[in-house]
């Protein structure tokens, strides 16, 4: 992830250059939130920097916002100058560790390291916003359909794949309108060529047999997907793992795999198994 910090990289919002009135409570720049929604829907990350407290003379007051995109662009301003440059640097760290932070600046004496001479003090809150992680489900049978339904309800960006065209079509036909789920039939190798998976994303492999797992996993592990869970017994995974190693898959890549997938809750039905799988995914997402 790169952050360009030069002034030229600070691209203002040109969709609506007209001045915006303050909102009740001192908030301003409502277009910031519109842009944020658009960025997240496009799979981009961004930080919202908000002035939350000021005293004496400062360039912007409580409620002023600036949006810092993961490619270094900025929309809006919280005051410009050296202070804003420092906020941009902090925003890069904020996205890297996905943690909010509060920044306090005195604008008094640049010779003492202050980022300004206005004479006041300002407190800025940085809030990272990440797009929802993608969860790709390999296998659209009973368990796969249950995982797709629950993952979509939990807010994941869900992609489902099955090499059996009729099975994939059956899943697609049963989804509610505007579910947002992508059902991509065909071989996984072909499907992955059009996707961009990151280390924030998850793979859930719930196929019909070992042979399909052995065929698919090398392609899935060749992506940057962060974690992969494989359904089945430990014995099934031992067989799969040996075959993958023989095929040239590295031990390092196999360390991203959890099998059997799912928390041990005594699950039996496809829906219960889906709960156990998504509980494990959510646990990993929140703890990590």
C-alpha positions as YAML, in Angstrom:
chain: A
units: angstrom
residues:
- id: 1
  name: UNK
  ca: [0.00, 0.00, 0.00]
- id: 2
  name: UNK
  ca: [1.44, 3.33, -1.00]
- id: 3
  name: UNK
  ca: [0.71, 6.77, 0.33]
- id: 4
  name: UNK
  ca: [1.79, 9.66, -1.85]
- id: 5
  name: UNK
  ca: [2.30, 12.68, 0.39]
- id: 6
  name: UNK
  ca: [3.16, 15.35, -2.14]
- id: 7
  name: UNK
  ca: [0.76, 18.30, -2.46]
- id: 8
  name: UNK
  ca: [0.05, 17.23, -6.04]
- id: 9
  name: UNK
  ca: [-1.43, 13.99, -4.78]
- id: 10
  name: UNK
  ca: [-4.06, 15.80, -2.74]
- id: 11
  name: UNK
  ca: [-6.92, 15.63, -5.18]
- id: 12
  name: UNK
  ca: [-9.97, 17.65, -4.12]
- id: 13
  name: UNK
  ca: [-13.44, 16.34, -4.64]
- id: 14
  name: UNK
  ca: [-14.53, 17.67, -8.03]
- id: 15
  name: UNK
  ca: [-17.96, 16.09, -8.08]
- id: 16
  name: UNK
  ca: [-19.57, 19.04, -6.32]
- id: 17
  name: UNK
  ca: [-17.23, 22.00, -5.76]
- id: 18
  name: UNK
  ca: [-19.97, 24.21, -4.33]
- id: 19
  name: UNK
  ca: [-19.55, 25.21, -0.66]
- id: 20
  name: UNK
  ca: [-21.47, 23.08, 1.78]
- id: 21
  name: UNK
  ca: [-23.32, 24.49, 4.79]
- id: 22
  name: UNK
  ca: [-22.50, 23.25, 8.25]
- id: 23
  name: UNK
  ca: [-24.68, 20.45, 9.52]
- id: 24
  name: UNK
  ca: [-26.33, 20.62, 12.94]
- id: 25
  name: UNK
  ca: [-23.79, 20.13, 15.69]
- id: 26
  name: UNK
  ca: [-20.97, 21.71, 13.72]
- id: 27
  name: UNK
  ca: [-20.37, 18.84, 11.27]
- id: 28
  name: UNK
  ca: [-19.38, 19.89, 7.78]
- id: 29
  name: UNK
  ca: [-18.56, 18.41, 4.39]
- id: 30
  name: UNK
  ca: [-21.33, 15.80, 4.07]
- id: 31
  name: UNK
  ca: [-19.87, 14.83, 0.69]
- id: 32
  name: UNK
  ca: [-17.04, 13.16, 2.62]
- id: 33
  name: UNK
  ca: [-19.41, 10.38, 3.63]
- id: 34
  name: UNK
  ca: [-20.79, 10.05, 0.10]
- id: 35
  name: UNK
  ca: [-17.26, 9.59, -1.20]
- id: 36
  name: UNK
  ca: [-16.46, 7.12, 1.55]
- id: 37
  name: UNK
  ca: [-19.43, 4.95, 0.62]
- id: 38
  name: UNK
  ca: [-18.32, 4.97, -3.00]
- id: 39
  name: UNK
  ca: [-14.75, 4.03, -2.13]
- id: 40
  name: UNK
  ca: [-15.79, 1.14, 0.09]
- id: 41
  name: UNK
  ca: [-18.11, -0.21, -2.58]
- id: 42
  name: UNK
  ca: [-15.15, -0.13, -4.98]
- id: 43
  name: UNK
  ca: [-13.04, -2.13, -2.54]
- id: 44
  name: UNK
  ca: [-10.84, 0.77, -1.44]
- id: 45
  name: UNK
  ca: [-9.80, 1.67, 2.10]
- id: 46
  name: UNK
  ca: [-9.77, 5.16, 3.58]
- id: 47
  name: UNK
  ca: [-9.35, 7.11, 6.80]
- id: 48
  name: UNK
  ca: [-11.74, 9.80, 7.98]
- id: 49
  name: UNK
  ca: [-9.89, 12.53, 9.88]
- id: 50
  name: UNK
  ca: [-12.22, 14.64, 12.03]
- id: 51
  name: UNK
  ca: [-11.42, 17.68, 14.14]
- id: 52
  name: UNK
  ca: [-13.04, 16.82, 17.47]
- id: 53
  name: UNK
  ca: [-11.74, 19.62, 19.74]
- id: 54
  name: UNK
  ca: [-10.05, 23.00, 19.38]
- id: 55
  name: UNK
  ca: [-8.95, 25.91, 21.49]
- id: 56
  name: UNK
  ca: [-7.95, 29.45, 20.57]
- id: 57
  name: UNK
  ca: [-6.93, 30.17, 16.97]
- id: 58
  name: UNK
  ca: [-6.98, 27.17, 14.59]
- id: 59
  name: UNK
  ca: [-7.46, 26.82, 10.80]
- id: 60
  name: UNK
  ca: [-10.51, 24.51, 11.03]
- id: 61
  name: UNK
  ca: [-12.96, 23.91, 13.84]
- id: 62
  name: UNK
  ca: [-14.83, 21.01, 15.40]
- id: 63
  name: UNK
  ca: [-16.55, 18.84, 12.82]
- id: 64
  name: UNK
  ca: [-14.19, 19.57, 9.92]
- id: 65
  name: UNK
  ca: [-13.39, 16.38, 8.04]
- id: 66
  name: UNK
  ca: [-10.87, 15.10, 5.54]
- id: 67
  name: UNK
  ca: [-10.96, 11.77, 3.73]
- id: 68
  name: UNK
  ca: [-7.59, 10.11, 3.09]
- id: 69
  name: UNK
  ca: [-7.74, 7.35, 0.47]
- id: 70
  name: UNK
  ca: [-5.39, 4.37, 0.51]
- id: 71
  name: UNK
  ca: [-3.66, 5.64, -2.66]
- id: 72
  name: UNK
  ca: [-2.79, 8.98, -1.04]
- id: 73
  name: UNK
  ca: [-5.59, 11.13, -2.44]
- id: 74
  name: UNK
  ca: [-7.37, 13.44, -0.06]
- id: 75
  name: UNK
  ca: [-10.87, 14.89, -0.17]
- id: 76
  name: UNK
  ca: [-11.62, 17.89, 1.99]
- id: 77
  name: UNK
  ca: [-9.24, 19.56, 4.43]
- id: 78
  name: UNK
  ca: [-8.66, 19.89, 8.15]
- id: 79
  name: UNK
  ca: [-6.42, 22.91, 7.85]
- id: 80
  name: UNK
  ca: [-3.60, 22.22, 5.41]
- id: 81
  name: UNK
  ca: [0.06, 22.92, 6.07]
- id: 82
  name: UNK
  ca: [2.45, 20.86, 8.14]
- id: 83
  name: UNK
  ca: [-0.25, 19.61, 10.48]
- id: 84
  name: UNK
  ca: [-2.18, 18.07, 7.61]
- id: 85
  name: UNK
  ca: [0.99, 16.46, 6.27]
- id: 86
  name: UNK
  ca: [1.55, 14.83, 9.64]
- id: 87
  name: UNK
  ca: [-2.02, 13.60, 9.69]
- id: 88
  name: UNK
  ca: [-1.47, 11.98, 6.28]
- id: 89
  name: UNK
  ca: [1.51, 10.09, 7.66]
- id: 90
  name: UNK
  ca: [-0.48, 8.96, 10.68]
- id: 91
  name: UNK
  ca: [-3.29, 7.87, 8.37]
- id: 92
  name: UNK
  ca: [-0.96, 5.47, 6.58]
- id: 93
  name: UNK
  ca: [-0.19, 3.80, 9.92]
- id: 94
  name: UNK
  ca: [-3.86, 3.88, 10.82]
- id: 95
  name: UNK
  ca: [-4.72, 1.85, 7.72]
- id: 96
  name: UNK
  ca: [-1.80, -0.51, 8.24]
- id: 97
  name: UNK
  ca: [-2.88, -1.55, 11.74]
- id: 98
  name: UNK
  ca: [-6.60, -0.86, 11.19]
- id: 99
  name: UNK
  ca: [-6.83, 0.96, 14.51]
- id: 100
  name: UNK
  ca: [-8.30, 4.41, 15.21]
- id: 101
  name: UNK
  ca: [-6.24, 7.01, 17.01]
- id: 102
  name: UNK
  ca: [-6.47, 10.48, 18.52]
- id: 103
  name: UNK
  ca: [-3.87, 13.10, 17.62]
- id: 104
  name: UNK
  ca: [-3.18, 16.25, 19.63]
- id: 105
  name: UNK
  ca: [-1.34, 19.18, 18.06]
- id: 106
  name: UNK
  ca: [-0.18, 22.52, 19.45]
- id: 107
  name: UNK
  ca: [0.10, 25.22, 16.79]
- id: 108
  name: UNK
  ca: [2.45, 27.51, 18.65]
- id: 109
  name: UNK
  ca: [6.17, 27.26, 17.91]
- id: 110
  name: UNK
  ca: [7.55, 25.49, 14.80]
- id: 111
  name: UNK
  ca: [11.06, 25.76, 16.24]
- id: 112
  name: UNK
  ca: [9.87, 23.46, 19.02]
- id: 113
  name: UNK
  ca: [8.44, 21.00, 16.51]
- id: 114
  name: UNK
  ca: [4.87, 22.31, 16.41]
- id: 115
  name: UNK
  ca: [3.14, 21.98, 13.00]
- id: 116
  name: UNK
  ca: [1.92, 25.58, 12.87]
- id: 117
  name: UNK
  ca: [1.88, 29.08, 14.36]
- id: 118
  name: UNK
  ca: [-1.85, 29.84, 14.63]
- id: 119
  name: UNK
  ca: [-1.61, 29.92, 18.41]
- id: 120
  name: UNK
  ca: [-4.20, 27.26, 19.18]
- id: 121
  name: UNK
  ca: [-4.56, 23.57, 19.89]
- id: 122
  name: UNK
  ca: [-6.42, 20.94, 17.90]
- id: 123
  name: UNK
  ca: [-7.42, 17.33, 18.49]
- id: 124
  name: UNK
  ca: [-8.04, 15.08, 15.50]
- id: 125
  name: UNK
  ca: [-9.67, 11.66, 15.45]
- id: 126
  name: UNK
  ca: [-8.55, 9.19, 12.76]
- id: 127
  name: UNK
  ca: [-11.02, 6.43, 11.93]
- id: 128
  name: UNK
  ca: [-10.02, 3.72, 9.42]
- id: 129
  name: UNK
  ca: [-12.67, 2.29, 7.12]
- id: 130
  name: UNK
  ca: [-11.97, -0.96, 5.31]
- id: 131
  name: UNK
  ca: [-14.14, -2.63, 2.68]
- id: 132
  name: UNK
  ca: [-15.83, -5.79, 3.92]
- id: 133
  name: UNK
  ca: [-13.59, -8.84, 3.51]
- id: 134
  name: UNK
  ca: [-14.32, -11.17, 0.65]
- id: 135
  name: UNK
  ca: [-15.32, -14.72, 1.51]
- id: 136
  name: UNK
  ca: [-15.05, -17.08, -1.44]
- id: 137
  name: UNK
  ca: [-16.99, -20.31, -1.04]
- id: 138
  name: UNK
  ca: [-15.76, -23.24, -3.12]
- id: 139
  name: UNK
  ca: [-18.56, -25.75, -3.44]
- id: 140
  name: UNK
  ca: [-22.24, -24.89, -3.77]
- id: 141
  name: UNK
  ca: [-23.79, -27.96, -2.20]
- id: 142
  name: UNK
  ca: [-25.92, -27.98, 0.94]
- id: 143
  name: UNK
  ca: [-23.18, -26.66, 3.24]
- id: 144
  name: UNK
  ca: [-21.92, -24.18, 0.66]
- id: 145
  name: UNK
  ca: [-25.38, -22.70, 0.23]
- id: 146
  name: UNK
  ca: [-25.78, -22.33, 3.99]
- id: 147
  name: UNK
  ca: [-22.36, -20.66, 4.28]
- id: 148
  name: UNK
  ca: [-23.20, -18.26, 1.44]
- id: 149
  name: UNK
  ca: [-26.48, -17.26, 3.09]
- id: 150
  name: UNK
  ca: [-25.00, -16.68, 6.54]
- id: 151
  name: UNK
  ca: [-21.85, -14.93, 5.30]
- id: 152
  name: UNK
  ca: [-23.94, -12.55, 3.23]
- id: 153
  name: UNK
  ca: [-26.12, -11.77, 6.25]
- id: 154
  name: UNK
  ca: [-22.97, -11.08, 8.29]
- id: 155
  name: UNK
  ca: [-21.83, -8.46, 5.79]
- id: 156
  name: UNK
  ca: [-19.08, -10.27, 3.93]
- id: 157
  name: UNK
  ca: [-18.62, -9.76, 0.22]
- id: 158
  name: UNK
  ca: [-19.51, -13.28, -0.89]
- id: 159
  name: UNK
  ca: [-18.34, -15.10, -4.01]
- id: 160
  name: UNK
  ca: [-19.46, -18.67, -4.67]
- id: 161
  name: UNK
  ca: [-17.93, -21.11, -7.13]
- id: 162
  name: UNK
  ca: [-18.69, -24.62, -8.29]
- id: 163
  name: UNK
  ca: [-17.44, -26.47, -11.34]
- id: 164
  name: UNK
  ca: [-20.88, -28.06, -11.68]
- id: 165
  name: UNK
  ca: [-22.82, -25.52, -13.72]
- id: 166
  name: UNK
  ca: [-26.22, -26.84, -12.70]
- id: 167
  name: UNK
  ca: [-25.38, -26.73, -8.99]
- id: 168
  name: UNK
  ca: [-24.06, -23.18, -9.24]
- id: 169
  name: UNK
  ca: [-27.13, -22.11, -11.20]
- id: 170
  name: UNK
  ca: [-29.41, -23.64, -8.57]
- id: 171
  name: UNK
  ca: [-27.71, -21.54, -5.89]
- id: 172
  name: UNK
  ca: [-27.94, -18.38, -7.99]
- id: 173
  name: UNK
  ca: [-31.62, -18.94, -8.73]
- id: 174
  name: UNK
  ca: [-32.41, -19.34, -5.04]
- id: 175
  name: UNK
  ca: [-30.76, -16.12, -3.89]
- id: 176
  name: UNK
  ca: [-32.93, -13.12, -2.99]
- id: 177
  name: UNK
  ca: [-32.86, -10.11, -5.26]
- id: 178
  name: UNK
  ca: [-30.03, -7.66, -4.57]
- id: 179
  name: UNK
  ca: [-28.22, -10.18, -2.32]
- id: 180
  name: UNK
  ca: [-24.88, -8.98, -3.66]
- id: 181
  name: UNK
  ca: [-23.60, -12.56, -3.87]
- id: 182
  name: UNK
  ca: [-21.55, -13.36, -6.97]
- id: 183
  name: UNK
  ca: [-22.05, -16.91, -8.22]
- id: 184
  name: UNK
  ca: [-19.26, -17.81, -10.64]
- id: 185
  name: UNK
  ca: [-19.61, -21.28, -12.18]
- id: 186
  name: UNK
  ca: [-16.70, -23.02, -13.86]
- id: 187
  name: UNK
  ca: [-13.25, -24.18, -12.91]
- id: 188
  name: UNK
  ca: [-11.73, -22.32, -9.99]
- id: 189
  name: UNK
  ca: [-8.55, -21.62, -11.94]
- id: 190
  name: UNK
  ca: [-10.54, -19.69, -14.54]
- id: 191
  name: UNK
  ca: [-12.65, -17.87, -11.95]
- id: 192
  name: UNK
  ca: [-9.66, -16.71, -9.90]
- id: 193
  name: UNK
  ca: [-8.13, -15.06, -12.95]
- id: 194
  name: UNK
  ca: [-10.77, -12.33, -12.72]
- id: 195
  name: UNK
  ca: [-10.59, -11.83, -8.94]
- id: 196
  name: UNK
  ca: [-8.24, -9.91, -6.67]
- id: 197
  name: UNK
  ca: [-8.05, -11.60, -3.29]
- id: 198
  name: UNK
  ca: [-6.04, -10.02, -0.47]
- id: 199
  name: UNK
  ca: [-4.69, -11.16, 2.87]
- id: 200
  name: UNK
  ca: [-7.85, -9.73, 4.45]
- id: 201
  name: UNK
  ca: [-10.00, -12.26, 2.60]
- id: 202
  name: UNK
  ca: [-11.08, -15.83, 3.35]
- id: 203
  name: UNK
  ca: [-11.57, -19.02, 1.40]
- id: 204
  name: UNK
  ca: [-14.06, -21.67, 2.53]
- id: 205
  name: UNK
  ca: [-13.65, -24.99, 0.73]
- id: 206
  name: UNK
  ca: [-16.71, -27.21, 1.13]
- id: 207
  name: UNK
  ca: [-16.51, -29.47, -1.90]
- id: 208
  name: UNK
  ca: [-17.83, -32.94, -2.57]
- id: 209
  name: UNK
  ca: [-14.57, -34.93, -2.35]
- id: 210
  name: UNK
  ca: [-10.80, -34.99, -1.86]
- id: 211
  name: UNK
  ca: [-10.06, -34.98, -5.59]
- id: 212
  name: UNK
  ca: [-11.81, -31.65, -6.05]
- id: 213
  name: UNK
  ca: [-9.90, -30.18, -3.10]
- id: 214
  name: UNK
  ca: [-6.59, -31.37, -4.53]
- id: 215
  name: UNK
  ca: [-7.49, -29.81, -7.86]
- id: 216
  name: UNK
  ca: [-8.62, -26.46, -6.43]
- id: 217
  name: UNK
  ca: [-6.37, -25.69, -3.49]
- id: 218
  name: UNK
  ca: [-3.14, -25.01, -5.43]
- id: 219
  name: UNK
  ca: [-4.95, -22.30, -7.39]
- id: 220
  name: UNK
  ca: [-6.55, -20.78, -4.29]
- id: 221
  name: UNK
  ca: [-3.27, -20.80, -2.36]
- id: 222
  name: UNK
  ca: [-1.51, -19.13, -5.29]
- id: 223
  name: UNK
  ca: [-3.56, -16.01, -4.51]
- id: 224
  name: UNK
  ca: [-2.97, -13.66, -1.58]
- id: 225
  name: UNK
  ca: [-6.05, -14.90, 0.29]
- id: 226
  name: UNK
  ca: [-5.31, -14.67, 4.00]
- id: 227
  name: UNK
  ca: [-6.89, -17.84, 5.40]
- id: 228
  name: UNK
  ca: [-8.40, -20.95, 3.86]
- id: 229
  name: UNK
  ca: [-10.65, -23.41, 5.65]
- id: 230
  name: UNK
  ca: [-11.29, -26.89, 4.30]
- id: 231
  name: UNK
  ca: [-14.25, -29.02, 5.35]
- id: 232
  name: UNK
  ca: [-13.68, -32.67, 6.16]
- id: 233
  name: UNK
  ca: [-12.12, -35.02, 8.67]
- id: 234
  name: UNK
  ca: [-8.50, -34.87, 9.80]
- id: 235
  name: UNK
  ca: [-7.87, -38.05, 7.85]
- id: 236
  name: UNK
  ca: [-9.25, -36.43, 4.71]
- id: 237
  name: UNK
  ca: [-7.00, -33.42, 5.23]
- id: 238
  name: UNK
  ca: [-3.95, -35.63, 5.78]
- id: 239
  name: UNK
  ca: [-4.61, -37.26, 2.41]
- id: 240
  name: UNK
  ca: [-5.17, -33.89, 0.74]
- id: 241
  name: UNK
  ca: [-2.08, -32.34, 2.30]
- id: 242
  name: UNK
  ca: [0.22, -35.17, 1.18]
- id: 243
  name: UNK
  ca: [-1.04, -34.85, -2.37]
- id: 244
  name: UNK
  ca: [-0.61, -31.07, -2.33]
- id: 245
  name: UNK
  ca: [2.97, -31.36, -1.08]
- id: 246
  name: UNK
  ca: [3.71, -33.92, -3.79]
- id: 247
  name: UNK
  ca: [2.27, -31.47, -6.32]
- id: 248
  name: UNK
  ca: [4.68, -28.75, -5.19]
- id: 249
  name: UNK
  ca: [2.54, -26.69, -2.82]
- id: 250
  name: UNK
  ca: [4.81, -25.27, -0.13]
- id: 251
  name: UNK
  ca: [4.54, -25.85, 3.60]
- id: 252
  name: UNK
  ca: [4.36, -22.07, 4.02]
- id: 253
  name: UNK
  ca: [1.24, -21.88, 1.86]
- id: 254
  name: UNK
  ca: [-0.33, -24.81, 3.69]
- id: 255
  name: UNK
  ca: [0.11, -22.94, 6.97]
- id: 256
  name: UNK
  ca: [-2.72, -20.68, 5.78]
- id: 257
  name: UNK
  ca: [-5.07, -23.66, 5.77]
- id: 258
  name: UNK
  ca: [-7.30, -24.72, 8.67]
- id: 259
  name: UNK
  ca: [-8.81, -28.18, 8.42]
- id: 260
  name: UNK
  ca: [-11.20, -29.35, 9.65]
- id: 261
  name: UNK
  ca: [-12.81, -25.93, 9.40]
- id: 262
  name: UNK
  ca: [-15.31, -24.72, 11.99]
- id: 263
  name: UNK
  ca: [-15.57, -24.44, 15.74]
- id: 264
  name: UNK
  ca: [-16.47, -27.62, 17.59]
- id: 265
  name: UNK
  ca: [-20.10, -26.97, 18.54]
- id: 266
  name: UNK
  ca: [-21.43, -30.41, 17.71]
- id: 267
  name: UNK
  ca: [-22.84, -29.17, 14.41]
- id: 268
  name: UNK
  ca: [-24.68, -31.68, 12.23]
- id: 269
  name: UNK
  ca: [-27.01, -29.92, 9.79]
- id: 270
  name: UNK
  ca: [-25.68, -27.75, 6.93]
- id: 271
  name: UNK
  ca: [-26.96, -24.65, 8.72]
- id: 272
  name: UNK
  ca: [-25.25, -25.62, 11.99]
- id: 273
  name: UNK
  ca: [-22.03, -26.36, 10.13]
- id: 274
  name: UNK
  ca: [-22.26, -22.93, 8.50]
- id: 275
  name: UNK
  ca: [-22.61, -21.35, 11.94]
- id: 276
  name: UNK
  ca: [-19.50, -23.19, 13.16]
- id: 277
  name: UNK
  ca: [-17.53, -22.11, 10.07]
- id: 278
  name: UNK
  ca: [-18.54, -18.46, 10.21]
- id: 279
  name: UNK
  ca: [-17.97, -18.34, 13.97]
- id: 280
  name: UNK
  ca: [-14.38, -19.40, 13.34]
- id: 281
  name: UNK
  ca: [-13.97, -16.86, 10.54]
- id: 282
  name: UNK
  ca: [-15.37, -14.03, 12.66]
- id: 283
  name: UNK
  ca: [-13.19, -15.07, 15.60]
- id: 284
  name: UNK
  ca: [-10.08, -14.94, 13.41]
- id: 285
  name: UNK
  ca: [-11.11, -11.61, 11.93]
- id: 286
  name: UNK
  ca: [-11.71, -9.95, 15.29]
- id: 287
  name: UNK
  ca: [-8.77, -11.44, 17.16]
- id: 288
  name: UNK
  ca: [-6.23, -10.81, 14.41]
...
